[in-house]
């Protein structure tokens, strides 16, 4: 799975760079050094967060840092690296051992509910821990890696949840699939110009793509349609 996710993260970074070049929104022409640094930045290459080219290029342009700039980055970097280890190797491990594994052997509705909650908690601390680690290492190199999780479990609506969960993925899908479909469909009068229907189709395209991003398997496709259905509802 990690190998597939790594390829997916790299693919989305390539797509973002192509869109930036095609739209001509970069103030300066992309350089080979800048593109390779963006595509192959090692802390984020396997499982994100999925950075954006313009943001990464602005970070590169600000390098090298002064001594006064480096010390705060060093402090923040070490703090976030320890946070990542704590999330991934302690909380996620404890949840897996004492909640997820026992719930997997339980039966009935209570077992399904216990497993669902334990699995979500495990996924959050596992991937939020990895993201915190990547953000911390990025600070050591002077690269501001995107925040990827911001307290998603306090969300009151599905749309708010996707503004807090895997933010780098959801914002990329929003900008490159959802918004582009809305603009194109509106300009060309697709679906008879019905704004609600265009919005629903755009959400479905974005969420199904998100599902397939996790893996080319039927249950990921179902997951994407489920998320789209909840957003539309």
Helices and strands as residue ranges (DSSP letters): H 2-23, H 32-40, G 42-44, H 53-61, H 67-86, I 87-91, H 92-95, I 96-100, H 101-104, H 108-140, G 152-154, H 158-162, H 167-173, I 174-178, H 179-187, G 190-193, H 195-214, H 218-232
